[in-house]
Amino acid sequence: MAREYRSAQARGADPVLAVMDATGHSRRGSLRLIGQARDAGFLSPRRARR
């Protein structure tokens, strides 16, 4: 899932749509998976923590 996200990002495509296509989840479910991947360290944090 993180691989699809990063690949789409590199192509300039919408990474959330790529995750949706790869997993079959809804947008909300895909965003949850992306958040879990960030928490687990597979993806970089969305923004710098203050």
mmCIF entry with sequence, helices, sheets and N, C-alpha, C, O atoms, coordinates in Angstrom:
data_MODEL
# 
_entry.id   MODEL 
# 
_entity.id                         1 
_entity.type                       polymer 
_entity.pdbx_number_of_molecules   1 
# 
_entity_poly.entity_id                      1 
_entity_poly.type                           'polypeptide(L)' 
_entity_poly.nstd_linkage                   no 
_entity_poly.nstd_monomer                   no 
_entity_poly.pdbx_seq_one_letter_code       MAREYRSAQARGADPVLAVMDATGHSRRGSLRLIGQARDAGFLSPRRARR 
_entity_poly.pdbx_seq_one_letter_code_can   MAREYRSAQARGADPVLAVMDATGHSRRGSLRLIGQARDAGFLSPRRARR 
_entity_poly.pdbx_strand_id                 A 
# 
loop_
_entity_poly_seq.entity_id 
_entity_poly_seq.num 
_entity_poly_seq.mon_id 
_entity_poly_seq.hetero 
1 1  MET n 
1 2  ALA n 
1 3  ARG n 
1 4  GLU n 
1 5  TYR n 
1 6  ARG n 
1 7  SER n 
1 8  ALA n 
1 9  GLN n 
1 10 ALA n 
1 11 ARG n 
1 12 GLY n 
1 13 ALA n 
1 14 ASP n 
1 15 PRO n 
1 16 VAL n 
1 17 LEU n 
1 18 ALA n 
1 19 VAL n 
1 20 MET n 
1 21 ASP n 
1 22 ALA n 
1 23 THR n 
1 24 GLY n 
1 25 HIS n 
1 26 SER n 
1 27 ARG n 
1 28 ARG n 
1 29 GLY n 
1 30 SER n 
1 31 LEU n 
1 32 ARG n 
1 33 LEU n 
1 34 ILE n 
1 35 GLY n 
1 36 GLN n 
1 37 ALA n 
1 38 ARG n 
1 39 ASP n 
1 40 ALA n 
1 41 GLY n 
1 42 PHE n 
1 43 LEU n 
1 44 SER n 
1 45 PRO n 
1 46 ARG n 
1 47 ARG n 
1 48 ALA n 
1 49 ARG n 
1 50 ARG n 
# 
_struct_asym.id          A 
_struct_asym.entity_id   1 
# 
loop_
_struct_conf.conf_type_id 
_struct_conf.id 
_struct_conf.pdbx_PDB_helix_id 
_struct_conf.beg_label_comp_id 
_struct_conf.beg_label_asym_id 
_struct_conf.beg_label_seq_id 
_struct_conf.pdbx_beg_PDB_ins_code 
_struct_conf.end_label_comp_id 
_struct_conf.end_label_asym_id 
_struct_conf.end_label_seq_id 
_struct_conf.pdbx_end_PDB_ins_code 
_struct_conf.beg_auth_comp_id 
_struct_conf.beg_auth_asym_id 
_struct_conf.beg_auth_seq_id 
_struct_conf.end_auth_comp_id 
_struct_conf.end_auth_asym_id 
_struct_conf.end_auth_seq_id 
_struct_conf.pdbx_PDB_helix_class 
_struct_conf.details 
_struct_conf.pdbx_PDB_helix_length 
HELX_P HELX_P1 AA1 ALA A 2  ? ARG A 11 ? ALA A 2  ARG A 11 1 ? 10 
HELX_P HELX_P2 AA2 PRO A 15 ? THR A 23 ? PRO A 15 THR A 23 1 ? 9  
HELX_P HELX_P3 AA3 ARG A 27 ? ALA A 40 ? ARG A 27 ALA A 40 1 ? 14 
# 
_struct_conf_type.id          HELX_P 
_struct_conf_type.criteria    ? 
_struct_conf_type.reference   ? 
# 
loop_
_atom_site.group_PDB 
_atom_site.id 
_atom_site.type_symbol 
_atom_site.label_atom_id 
_atom_site.label_alt_id 
_atom_site.label_comp_id 
_atom_site.label_asym_id 
_atom_site.label_entity_id 
_atom_site.label_seq_id 
_atom_site.pdbx_PDB_ins_code 
_atom_site.Cartn_x 
_atom_site.Cartn_y 
_atom_site.Cartn_z 
_atom_site.occupancy 
_atom_site.B_iso_or_equiv 
_atom_site.pdbx_formal_charge 
_atom_site.auth_seq_id 
_atom_site.auth_comp_id 
_atom_site.auth_asym_id 
_atom_site.auth_atom_id 
_atom_site.pdbx_PDB_model_num 
ATOM 1   N N  . MET A 1 1  ? 0.827   -1.184 0.000   1.00 0.00 ? 1  MET A N  1 
ATOM 2   C CA . MET A 1 1  ? 0.000   0.000  0.000   1.00 0.00 ? 1  MET A CA 1 
ATOM 3   C C  . MET A 1 1  ? 0.869   1.246  0.000   1.00 0.00 ? 1  MET A C  1 
ATOM 4   O O  . MET A 1 1  ? 0.604   2.185  -0.750  1.00 0.00 ? 1  MET A O  1 
ATOM 5   N N  . ALA A 1 2  ? 1.910   1.265  0.836   1.00 0.00 ? 2  ALA A N  1 
ATOM 6   C CA . ALA A 1 2  ? 2.808   2.419  0.848   1.00 0.00 ? 2  ALA A CA 1 
ATOM 7   C C  . ALA A 1 2  ? 3.522   2.541  -0.494  1.00 0.00 ? 2  ALA A C  1 
ATOM 8   O O  . ALA A 1 2  ? 3.813   3.645  -0.954  1.00 0.00 ? 2  ALA A O  1 
ATOM 9   N N  . ARG A 1 3  ? 3.800   1.394  -1.119  1.00 0.00 ? 3  ARG A N  1 
ATOM 10  C CA . ARG A 1 3  ? 4.472   1.404  -2.424  1.00 0.00 ? 3  ARG A CA 1 
ATOM 11  C C  . ARG A 1 3  ? 3.589   2.096  -3.465  1.00 0.00 ? 3  ARG A C  1 
ATOM 12  O O  . ARG A 1 3  ? 4.073   2.916  -4.245  1.00 0.00 ? 3  ARG A O  1 
ATOM 13  N N  . GLU A 1 4  ? 2.306   1.769  -3.477  1.00 0.00 ? 4  GLU A N  1 
ATOM 14  C CA . GLU A 1 4  ? 1.388   2.399  -4.426  1.00 0.00 ? 4  GLU A CA 1 
ATOM 15  C C  . GLU A 1 4  ? 1.283   3.903  -4.162  1.00 0.00 ? 4  GLU A C  1 
ATOM 16  O O  . GLU A 1 4  ? 1.242   4.709  -5.092  1.00 0.00 ? 4  GLU A O  1 
ATOM 17  N N  . TYR A 1 5  ? 1.240   4.264  -2.880  1.00 0.00 ? 5  TYR A N  1 
ATOM 18  C CA . TYR A 1 5  ? 1.142   5.674  -2.499  1.00 0.00 ? 5  TYR A CA 1 
ATOM 19  C C  . TYR A 1 5  ? 2.339   6.455  -3.029  1.00 0.00 ? 5  TYR A C  1 
ATOM 20  O O  . TYR A 1 5  ? 2.177   7.495  -3.667  1.00 0.00 ? 5  TYR A O  1 
ATOM 21  N N  . ARG A 1 6  ? 3.549   5.944  -2.760  1.00 0.00 ? 6  ARG A N  1 
ATOM 22  C CA . ARG A 1 6  ? 4.761   6.649  -3.191  1.00 0.00 ? 6  ARG A CA 1 
ATOM 23  C C  . ARG A 1 6  ? 4.903   6.665  -4.711  1.00 0.00 ? 6  ARG A C  1 
ATOM 24  O O  . ARG A 1 6  ? 5.368   7.653  -5.279  1.00 0.00 ? 6  ARG A O  1 
ATOM 25  N N  . SER A 1 7  ? 4.508   5.584  -5.367  1.00 0.00 ? 7  SER A N  1 
ATOM 26  C CA . SER A 1 7  ? 4.580   5.520  -6.822  1.00 0.00 ? 7  SER A CA 1 
ATOM 27  C C  . SER A 1 7  ? 3.665   6.572  -7.454  1.00 0.00 ? 7  SER A C  1 
ATOM 28  O O  . SER A 1 7  ? 4.065   7.276  -8.381  1.00 0.00 ? 7  SER A O  1 
ATOM 29  N N  . ALA A 1 8  ? 2.448   6.669  -6.950  1.00 0.00 ? 8  ALA A N  1 
ATOM 30  C CA . ALA A 1 8  ? 1.510   7.669  -7.470  1.00 0.00 ? 8  ALA A CA 1 
ATOM 31  C C  . ALA A 1 8  ? 2.016   9.077  -7.216  1.00 0.00 ? 8  ALA A C  1 
ATOM 32  O O  . ALA A 1 8  ? 1.879   9.958  -8.066  1.00 0.00 ? 8  ALA A O  1 
ATOM 33  N N  . GLN A 1 9  ? 2.596   9.285  -6.053  1.00 0.00 ? 9  GLN A N  1 
ATOM 34  C CA . GLN A 1 9  ? 3.137   10.599 -5.706  1.00 0.00 ? 9  GLN A CA 1 
ATOM 35  C C  . GLN A 1 9  ? 4.248   10.984 -6.680  1.00 0.00 ? 9  GLN A C  1 
ATOM 36  O O  . GLN A 1 9  ? 4.315   12.127 -7.132  1.00 0.00 ? 9  GLN A O  1 
ATOM 37  N N  . ALA A 1 10 ? 5.115   10.031 -6.998  1.00 0.00 ? 10 ALA A N  1 
ATOM 38  C CA . ALA A 1 10 ? 6.225   10.288 -7.913  1.00 0.00 ? 10 ALA A CA 1 
ATOM 39  C C  . ALA A 1 10 ? 5.729   10.596 -9.327  1.00 0.00 ? 10 ALA A C  1 
ATOM 40  O O  . ALA A 1 10 ? 6.345   11.388 -10.041 1.00 0.00 ? 10 ALA A O  1 
ATOM 41  N N  . ARG A 1 11 ? 4.608   9.967  -9.739  1.00 0.00 ? 11 ARG A N  1 
ATOM 42  C CA . ARG A 1 11 ? 4.030   10.216 -11.064 1.00 0.00 ? 11 ARG A CA 1 
ATOM 43  C C  . ARG A 1 11 ? 3.241   11.512 -11.114 1.00 0.00 ? 11 ARG A C  1 
ATOM 44  O O  . ARG A 1 11 ? 2.895   11.985 -12.197 1.00 0.00 ? 11 ARG A O  1 
ATOM 45  N N  . GLY A 1 12 ? 2.954   12.088 -9.966  1.00 0.00 ? 12 GLY A N  1 
ATOM 46  C CA . GLY A 1 12 ? 2.132   13.295 -9.928  1.00 0.00 ? 12 GLY A CA 1 
ATOM 47  C C  . GLY A 1 12 ? 0.648   12.979 -9.890  1.00 0.00 ? 12 GLY A C  1 
ATOM 48  O O  . GLY A 1 12 ? -0.182  13.868 -10.077 1.00 0.00 ? 12 GLY A O  1 
ATOM 49  N N  . ALA A 1 13 ? 0.303   11.705 -9.648  1.00 0.00 ? 13 ALA A N  1 
ATOM 50  C CA . ALA A 1 13 ? -1.097  11.294 -9.563  1.00 0.00 ? 13 ALA A CA 1 
ATOM 51  C C  . ALA A 1 13 ? -1.571  11.412 -8.110  1.00 0.00 ? 13 ALA A C  1 
ATOM 52  O O  . ALA A 1 13 ? -0.772  11.639 -7.201  1.00 0.00 ? 13 ALA A O  1 
ATOM 53  N N  . ASP A 1 14 ? -2.872  11.257 -7.911  1.00 0.00 ? 14 ASP A N  1 
ATOM 54  C CA . ASP A 1 14 ? -3.445  11.326 -6.569  1.00 0.00 ? 14 ASP A CA 1 
ATOM 55  C C  . ASP A 1 14 ? -3.119  10.029 -5.820  1.00 0.00 ? 14 ASP A C  1 
ATOM 56  O O  . ASP A 1 14 ? -3.613  8.964  -6.192  1.00 0.00 ? 14 ASP A O  1 
ATOM 57  N N  . PRO A 1 15 ? -2.289  10.106 -4.765  1.00 0.00 ? 15 PRO A N  1 
ATOM 58  C CA . PRO A 1 15 ? -1.908  8.883  -4.045  1.00 0.00 ? 15 PRO A CA 1 
ATOM 59  C C  . PRO A 1 15 ? -3.081  8.215  -3.341  1.00 0.00 ? 15 PRO A C  1 
ATOM 60  O O  . PRO A 1 15 ? -3.089  6.993  -3.193  1.00 0.00 ? 15 PRO A O  1 
ATOM 61  N N  . VAL A 1 16 ? -4.070  8.986  -2.903  1.00 0.00 ? 16 VAL A N  1 
ATOM 62  C CA . VAL A 1 16 ? -5.222  8.385  -2.229  1.00 0.00 ? 16 VAL A CA 1 
ATOM 63  C C  . VAL A 1 16 ? -6.023  7.532  -3.213  1.00 0.00 ? 16 VAL A C  1 
ATOM 64  O O  . VAL A 1 16 ? -6.495  6.451  -2.861  1.00 0.00 ? 16 VAL A O  1 
ATOM 65  N N  . LEU A 1 17 ? -6.175  8.019  -4.447  1.00 0.00 ? 17 LEU A N  1 
ATOM 66  C CA . LEU A 1 17 ? -6.874  7.232  -5.467  1.00 0.00 ? 17 LEU A CA 1 
ATOM 67  C C  . LEU A 1 17 ? -6.103  5.958  -5.782  1.00 0.00 ? 17 LEU A C  1 
ATOM 68  O O  . LEU A 1 17 ? -6.711  4.914  -6.020  1.00 0.00 ? 17 LEU A O  1 
ATOM 69  N N  . ALA A 1 18 ? -4.787  6.023  -5.787  1.00 0.00 ? 18 ALA A N  1 
ATOM 70  C CA . ALA A 1 18 ? -3.972  4.836  -6.046  1.00 0.00 ? 18 ALA A CA 1 
ATOM 71  C C  . ALA A 1 18 ? -4.184  3.799  -4.952  1.00 0.00 ? 18 ALA A C  1 
ATOM 72  O O  . ALA A 1 18 ? -4.273  2.604  -5.235  1.00 0.00 ? 18 ALA A O  1 
ATOM 73  N N  . VAL A 1 19 ? -4.264  4.251  -3.706  1.00 0.00 ? 19 VAL A N  1 
ATOM 74  C CA . VAL A 1 19 ? -4.496  3.330  -2.592  1.00 0.00 ? 19 VAL A CA 1 
ATOM 75  C C  . VAL A 1 19 ? -5.909  2.755  -2.685  1.00 0.00 ? 19 VAL A C  1 
ATOM 76  O O  . VAL A 1 19 ? -6.124  1.574  -2.415  1.00 0.00 ? 19 VAL A O  1 
ATOM 77  N N  . MET A 1 20 ? -6.869  3.597  -3.067  1.00 0.00 ? 20 MET A N  1 
ATOM 78  C CA . MET A 1 20 ? -8.244  3.118  -3.232  1.00 0.00 ? 20 MET A CA 1 
ATOM 79  C C  . MET A 1 20 ? -8.302  2.012  -4.284  1.00 0.00 ? 20 MET A C  1 
ATOM 80  O O  . MET A 1 20 ? -8.946  0.984  -4.075  1.00 0.00 ? 20 MET A O  1 
ATOM 81  N N  . ASP A 1 21 ? -7.630  2.224  -5.412  1.00 0.00 ? 21 ASP A N  1 
ATOM 82  C CA . ASP A 1 21 ? -7.628  1.223  -6.482  1.00 0.00 ? 21 ASP A CA 1 
ATOM 83  C C  . ASP A 1 21 ? -6.936  -0.060 -6.039  1.00 0.00 ? 21 ASP A C  1 
ATOM 84  O O  . ASP A 1 21 ? -7.392  -1.158 -6.359  1.00 0.00 ? 21 ASP A O  1 
ATOM 85  N N  . ALA A 1 22 ? -5.839  0.077  -5.305  1.00 0.00 ? 22 ALA A N  1 
ATOM 86  C CA . ALA A 1 22 ? -5.050  -1.095 -4.900  1.00 0.00 ? 22 ALA A CA 1 
ATOM 87  C C  . ALA A 1 22 ? -5.760  -1.923 -3.826  1.00 0.00 ? 22 ALA A C  1 
ATOM 88  O O  . ALA A 1 22 ? -5.642  -3.149 -3.805  1.00 0.00 ? 22 ALA A O  1 
ATOM 89  N N  . THR A 1 23 ? -6.491  -1.254 -2.940  1.00 0.00 ? 23 THR A N  1 
ATOM 90  C CA . THR A 1 23 ? -7.072  -1.964 -1.804  1.00 0.00 ? 23 THR A CA 1 
ATOM 91  C C  . THR A 1 23 ? -8.563  -2.234 -1.948  1.00 0.00 ? 23 THR A C  1 
ATOM 92  O O  . THR A 1 23 ? -9.093  -3.143 -1.310  1.00 0.00 ? 23 THR A O  1 
ATOM 93  N N  . GLY A 1 24 ? -9.244  -1.451 -2.782  1.00 0.00 ? 24 GLY A N  1 
ATOM 94  C CA . GLY A 1 24 ? -10.689 -1.608 -2.918  1.00 0.00 ? 24 GLY A CA 1 
ATOM 95  C C  . GLY A 1 24 ? -11.463 -0.927 -1.807  1.00 0.00 ? 24 GLY A C  1 
ATOM 96  O O  . GLY A 1 24 ? -12.681 -1.083 -1.718  1.00 0.00 ? 24 GLY A O  1 
ATOM 97  N N  . HIS A 1 25 ? -10.778 -0.176 -0.960  1.00 0.00 ? 25 HIS A N  1 
ATOM 98  C CA . HIS A 1 25 ? -11.443 0.554  0.121   1.00 0.00 ? 25 HIS A CA 1 
ATOM 99  C C  . HIS A 1 25 ? -12.025 1.867  -0.400  1.00 0.00 ? 25 HIS A C  1 
ATOM 100 O O  . HIS A 1 25 ? -11.648 2.353  -1.466  1.00 0.00 ? 25 HIS A O  1 
ATOM 101 N N  . SER A 1 26 ? -12.939 2.421  0.367   1.00 0.00 ? 26 SER A N  1 
ATOM 102 C CA . SER A 1 26 ? -13.475 3.744  0.064   1.00 0.00 ? 26 SER A CA 1 
ATOM 103 C C  . SER A 1 26 ? -12.397 4.788  0.346   1.00 0.00 ? 26 SER A C  1 
ATOM 104 O O  . SER A 1 26 ? -11.330 4.472  0.873   1.00 0.00 ? 26 SER A O  1 
ATOM 105 N N  . ARG A 1 27 ? -12.692 6.028  -0.012  1.00 0.00 ? 27 ARG A N  1 
ATOM 106 C CA . ARG A 1 27 ? -11.729 7.103  0.247   1.00 0.00 ? 27 ARG A CA 1 
ATOM 107 C C  . ARG A 1 27 ? -11.436 7.196  1.745   1.00 0.00 ? 27 ARG A C  1 
ATOM 108 O O  . ARG A 1 27 ? -10.284 7.322  2.159   1.00 0.00 ? 27 ARG A O  1 
ATOM 109 N N  . ARG A 1 28 ? -12.494 7.132  2.543   1.00 0.00 ? 28 ARG A N  1 
ATOM 110 C CA . ARG A 1 28 ? -12.318 7.234  3.996   1.00 0.00 ? 28 ARG A CA 1 
ATOM 111 C C  . ARG A 1 28 ? -11.472 6.077  4.536   1.00 0.00 ? 28 ARG A C  1 
ATOM 112 O O  . ARG A 1 28 ? -10.584 6.282  5.364   1.00 0.00 ? 28 ARG A O  1 
ATOM 113 N N  . GLY A 1 29 ? -11.753 4.871  4.062   1.00 0.00 ? 29 GLY A N  1 
ATOM 114 C CA . GLY A 1 29 ? -10.981 3.704  4.492   1.00 0.00 ? 29 GLY A CA 1 
ATOM 115 C C  . GLY A 1 29 ? -9.528  3.800  4.051   1.00 0.00 ? 29 GLY A C  1 
ATOM 116 O O  . GLY A 1 29 ? -8.618  3.425  4.791   1.00 0.00 ? 29 GLY A O  1 
ATOM 117 N N  . SER A 1 30 ? -9.319  4.305  2.840   1.00 0.00 ? 30 SER A N  1 
ATOM 118 C CA . SER A 1 30 ? -7.954  4.465  2.344   1.00 0.00 ? 30 SER A CA 1 
ATOM 119 C C  . SER A 1 30 ? -7.192  5.505  3.147   1.00 0.00 ? 30 SER A C  1 
ATOM 120 O O  . SER A 1 30 ? -6.008  5.326  3.433   1.00 0.00 ? 30 SER A O  1 
ATOM 121 N N  . LEU A 1 31 ? -7.859  6.584  3.508   1.00 0.00 ? 31 LEU A N  1 
ATOM 122 C CA . LEU A 1 31 ? -7.198  7.604  4.331   1.00 0.00 ? 31 LEU A CA 1 
ATOM 123 C C  . LEU A 1 31 ? -6.825  7.043  5.701   1.00 0.00 ? 31 LEU A C  1 
ATOM 124 O O  . LEU A 1 31 ? -5.790  7.395  6.267   1.00 0.00 ? 31 LEU A O  1 
ATOM 125 N N  . ARG A 1 32 ? -7.679  6.168  6.226   1.00 0.00 ? 32 ARG A N  1 
ATOM 126 C CA . ARG A 1 32 ? -7.366  5.527  7.499   1.00 0.00 ? 32 ARG A CA 1 
ATOM 127 C C  . ARG A 1 32 ? -6.126  4.636  7.357   1.00 0.00 ? 32 ARG A C  1 
ATOM 128 O O  . ARG A 1 32 ? -5.248  4.650  8.220   1.00 0.00 ? 32 ARG A O  1 
ATOM 129 N N  . LEU A 1 33 ? -6.057  3.870  6.278   1.00 0.00 ? 33 LEU A N  1 
ATOM 130 C CA . LEU A 1 33 ? -4.897  3.011  6.034   1.00 0.00 ? 33 LEU A CA 1 
ATOM 131 C C  . LEU A 1 33 ? -3.618  3.836  5.864   1.00 0.00 ? 33 LEU A C  1 
ATOM 132 O O  . LEU A 1 33 ? -2.556  3.462  6.362   1.00 0.00 ? 33 LEU A O  1 
ATOM 133 N N  . ILE A 1 34 ? -3.734  4.950  5.163   1.00 0.00 ? 34 ILE A N  1 
ATOM 134 C CA . ILE A 1 34 ? -2.575  5.822  4.966   1.00 0.00 ? 34 ILE A CA 1 
ATOM 135 C C  . ILE A 1 34 ? -2.112  6.373  6.308   1.00 0.00 ? 34 ILE A C  1 
ATOM 136 O O  . ILE A 1 34 ? -0.911  6.430  6.575   1.00 0.00 ? 34 ILE A O  1 
ATOM 137 N N  . GLY A 1 35 ? -3.051  6.777  7.150   1.00 0.00 ? 35 GLY A N  1 
ATOM 138 C CA . GLY A 1 35 ? -2.703  7.268  8.488   1.00 0.00 ? 35 GLY A CA 1 
ATOM 139 C C  . GLY A 1 35 ? -2.018  6.192  9.310   1.00 0.00 ? 35 GLY A C  1 
ATOM 140 O O  . GLY A 1 35 ? -1.060  6.477  10.029  1.00 0.00 ? 35 GLY A O  1 
ATOM 141 N N  . GLN A 1 36 ? -2.496  4.961  9.211   1.00 0.00 ? 36 GLN A N  1 
ATOM 142 C CA . GLN A 1 36 ? -1.860  3.862  9.943   1.00 0.00 ? 36 GLN A CA 1 
ATOM 143 C C  . GLN A 1 36 ? -0.458  3.601  9.418   1.00 0.00 ? 36 GLN A C  1 
ATOM 144 O O  . GLN A 1 36 ? 0.451   3.307  10.194  1.00 0.00 ? 36 GLN A O  1 
ATOM 145 N N  . ALA A 1 37 ? -0.275  3.706  8.109   1.00 0.00 ? 37 ALA A N  1 
ATOM 146 C CA . ALA A 1 37 ? 1.054   3.518  7.522   1.00 0.00 ? 37 ALA A CA 1 
ATOM 147 C C  . ALA A 1 37 ? 1.998   4.618  7.985   1.00 0.00 ? 37 ALA A C  1 
ATOM 148 O O  . ALA A 1 37 ? 3.177   4.360  8.230   1.00 0.00 ? 37 ALA A O  1 
ATOM 149 N N  . ARG A 1 38 ? 1.494   5.838  8.106   1.00 0.00 ? 38 ARG A N  1 
ATOM 150 C CA . ARG A 1 38 ? 2.327   6.941  8.623   1.00 0.00 ? 38 ARG A CA 1 
ATOM 151 C C  . ARG A 1 38 ? 2.723   6.674  10.075  1.00 0.00 ? 38 ARG A C  1 
ATOM 152 O O  . ARG A 1 38 ? 3.882   6.848  10.451  1.00 0.00 ? 38 ARG A O  1 
ATOM 153 N N  . ASP A 1 39 ? 1.756   6.250  10.883  1.00 0.00 ? 39 ASP A N  1 
ATOM 154 C CA . ASP A 1 39 ? 2.026   5.969  12.293  1.00 0.00 ? 39 ASP A CA 1 
ATOM 155 C C  . ASP A 1 39 ? 3.048   4.848  12.456  1.00 0.00 ? 39 ASP A C  1 
ATOM 156 O O  . ASP A 1 39 ? 3.853   4.863  13.387  1.00 0.00 ? 39 ASP A O  1 
ATOM 157 N N  . ALA A 1 40 ? 3.011   3.872  11.539  1.00 0.00 ? 40 ALA A N  1 
ATOM 158 C CA . ALA A 1 40 ? 3.933   2.736  11.606  1.00 0.00 ? 40 ALA A CA 1 
ATOM 159 C C  . ALA A 1 40 ? 5.303   3.075  11.018  1.00 0.00 ? 40 ALA A C  1 
ATOM 160 O O  . ALA A 1 40 ? 6.235   2.278  11.127  1.00 0.00 ? 40 ALA A O  1 
ATOM 161 N N  . GLY A 1 41 ? 5.432   4.254  10.395  1.00 0.00 ? 41 GLY A N  1 
ATOM 162 C CA . GLY A 1 41 ? 6.717   4.675  9.857   1.00 0.00 ? 41 GLY A CA 1 
ATOM 163 C C  . GLY A 1 41 ? 6.960   4.291  8.408   1.00 0.00 ? 41 GLY A C  1 
ATOM 164 O O  . GLY A 1 41 ? 8.063   4.489  7.899   1.00 0.00 ? 41 GLY A O  1 
ATOM 165 N N  . PHE A 1 42 ? 5.944   3.739  7.723   1.00 0.00 ? 42 PHE A N  1 
ATOM 166 C CA . PHE A 1 42 ? 6.109   3.368  6.322   1.00 0.00 ? 42 PHE A CA 1 
ATOM 167 C C  . PHE A 1 42 ? 6.042   4.570  5.393   1.00 0.00 ? 42 PHE A C  1 
ATOM 168 O O  . PHE A 1 42 ? 6.599   4.541  4.296   1.00 0.00 ? 42 PHE A O  1 
ATOM 169 N N  . LEU A 1 43 ? 5.363   5.629  5.829   1.00 0.00 ? 43 LEU A N  1 
ATOM 170 C CA . LEU A 1 43 ? 5.268   6.865  5.064   1.00 0.00 ? 43 LEU A CA 1 
ATOM 171 C C  . LEU A 1 43 ? 5.729   8.018  5.951   1.00 0.00 ? 43 LEU A C  1 
ATOM 172 O O  . LEU A 1 43 ? 5.643   7.952  7.178   1.00 0.00 ? 43 LEU A O  1 
ATOM 173 N N  . SER A 1 44 ? 6.219   9.071  5.308   1.00 0.00 ? 44 SER A N  1 
ATOM 174 C CA . SER A 1 44 ? 6.664   10.225 6.086   1.00 0.00 ? 44 SER A CA 1 
ATOM 175 C C  . SER A 1 44 ? 5.467   10.929 6.707   1.00 0.00 ? 44 SER A C  1 
ATOM 176 O O  . SER A 1 44 ? 4.354   10.818 6.194   1.00 0.00 ? 44 SER A O  1 
ATOM 177 N N  . PRO A 1 45 ? 5.677   11.653 7.802   1.00 0.00 ? 45 PRO A N  1 
ATOM 178 C CA . PRO A 1 45 ? 4.586   12.399 8.429   1.00 0.00 ? 45 PRO A CA 1 
ATOM 179 C C  . PRO A 1 45 ? 3.982   13.404 7.461   1.00 0.00 ? 45 PRO A C  1 
ATOM 180 O O  . PRO A 1 45 ? 4.678   13.927 6.591   1.00 0.00 ? 45 PRO A O  1 
ATOM 181 N N  . ARG A 1 46 ? 2.705   13.672 7.606   1.00 0.00 ? 46 ARG A N  1 
ATOM 182 C CA . ARG A 1 46 ? 2.007   14.592 6.706   1.00 0.00 ? 46 ARG A CA 1 
ATOM 183 C C  . ARG A 1 46 ? 2.584   15.996 6.796   1.00 0.00 ? 46 ARG A C  1 
ATOM 184 O O  . ARG A 1 46 ? 2.779   16.663 5.780   1.00 0.00 ? 46 ARG A O  1 
ATOM 185 N N  . ARG A 1 47 ? 2.852   16.433 7.995   1.00 0.00 ? 47 ARG A N  1 
ATOM 186 C CA . ARG A 1 47 ? 3.430   17.769 8.183   1.00 0.00 ? 47 ARG A CA 1 
ATOM 187 C C  . ARG A 1 47 ? 4.313   17.718 9.426   1.00 0.00 ? 47 ARG A C  1 
ATOM 188 O O  . ARG A 1 47 ? 4.208   16.812 10.253  1.00 0.00 ? 47 ARG A O  1 
ATOM 189 N N  . ALA A 1 48 ? 5.172   18.703 9.531   1.00 0.00 ? 48 ALA A N  1 
ATOM 190 C CA . ALA A 1 48 ? 6.107   18.746 10.654  1.00 0.00 ? 48 ALA A CA 1 
ATOM 191 C C  . ALA A 1 48 ? 5.338   18.930 11.960  1.00 0.00 ? 48 ALA A C  1 
ATOM 192 O O  . ALA A 1 48 ? 4.428   19.753 12.053  1.00 0.00 ? 48 ALA A O  1 
ATOM 193 N N  . ARG A 1 49 ? 5.714   18.167 12.938  1.00 0.00 ? 49 ARG A N  1 
ATOM 194 C CA . ARG A 1 49 ? 5.082   18.317 14.261  1.00 0.00 ? 49 ARG A CA 1 
ATOM 195 C C  . ARG A 1 49 ? 5.705   19.467 14.993  1.00 0.00 ? 49 ARG A C  1 
ATOM 196 O O  . ARG A 1 49 ? 6.906   19.713 14.878  1.00 0.00 ? 49 ARG A O  1 
ATOM 197 N N  . ARG A 1 50 ? 4.889   20.180 15.752  1.00 0.00 ? 50 ARG A N  1 
ATOM 198 C CA . ARG A 1 50 ? 5.403   21.367 16.453  1.00 0.00 ? 50 ARG A CA 1 
ATOM 199 C C  . ARG A 1 50 ? 5.648   21.064 17.907  1.00 0.00 ? 50 ARG A C  1 
ATOM 200 O O  . ARG A 1 50 ? 6.081   21.940 18.656  1.00 0.00 ? 50 ARG A O  1 
# 
